[in-house]
């Protein structure tokens, strides 16, 4: 493939999706190390009509960050009890569908929007429907794998 140097764009293209409410699938959940050395859960959502949104979750006592984590679990239909880790969550949320409020950050990338009355993430199932329990969750968490 040839590159036509005289036709390279001079304006920065949009890197993002438009703000709005979308159906999305968790396509990747992985543990990553931040610049400060902390382990975070990075979740990548693929929007059904195109585009991606990444969200990071931390193990912290910050109430808003714990709220975000709770919204992720509720939206994906994962019901966990007792003690666990972000690594446990990463094992059981991939390929789950959610509804997502998308905003755009100052760099032009899509982000989960919790502003105003928005709750960021929502379950696909209607409130009147019971989210089916997943018996594979316990097995995935207790599995001793190299994650």
Beta strands, then each sheet from edge to edge (+ up, - down):
strand 1: 20-33
strand 2: 39-47
strand 3: 52-58
strand 4: 97-104
strand 5: 110-112
strand 6: 121-123
sheet 1: 3+ 2- 1+ 4- 5+
sheet 2: 3+ 2- 1+ 4- 6+
end
